[in-house]
Amino acid sequence: MYKVGDCAEISKIITEEDVYLFAGITGDRNPIHTSSDFAAKTRFGERIAHGFLTAGLMSAAWGMKLPGPGSIARSQTLKFLLPVRIGDQITARIQIEEISEDGLRFSTRCFNQNRELVLEGEAIVEPPSNHSGT
């Protein structure tokens, strides 16, 4: 079924609409994400995407690809390494590192279009068979 080393990827271009929708859904309207004037005066020089918007791509990878629909996250650790800018193409890559009674332990990484690592961490994901009654 699953084996150590199995991996999945999902890619998305981060749009201005994504940033505004995420801000509206979460209530995180930090001007580093939503105000060009404010962001221009920061060390980034422009607006950046929410870190958790980027991290959400990993949820899409395990929720839609591996292990797939019906899986649920049990825990996740994140280390934000580089900013994600509007227009960046982000690829989330998850890889099974361990299989246990708790679920699948994934290494999680997100890369930008330049193959720069922007986020890394780990996640424990419960596959659908552990909670679906089958």
BELGI-V85888 format. One record per run of one state. SS is the DSSP state (hx for helix, st for strand, lp for the rest). FROM is the first residue (numbers start at 1). LEN is the number of residues. If there is no record, write none. Layout:
ss=SS from=FROM len=LEN
ss=SS from=FROM len=LEN
This chain:
ss=lp from=1 len=6
ss=st from=7 len=7
ss=lp from=14 len=2
ss=hx from=16 len=11
ss=lp from=27 len=4
ss=hx from=31 len=4
ss=lp from=35 len=1
ss=hx from=36 len=5
ss=lp from=41 len=7
ss=st from=48 len=1
ss=lp from=49 len=2
ss=hx from=51 len=14
ss=lp from=65 len=7
ss=st from=72 len=9
ss=lp from=81 len=4
ss=st from=85 len=1
ss=lp from=86 len=3
ss=st from=89 len=12
ss=lp from=101 len=2
ss=st from=103 len=9
ss=lp from=112 len=5
ss=st from=117 len=10
ss=lp from=127 len=1
ss=hx from=128 len=3
ss=lp from=131 len=4
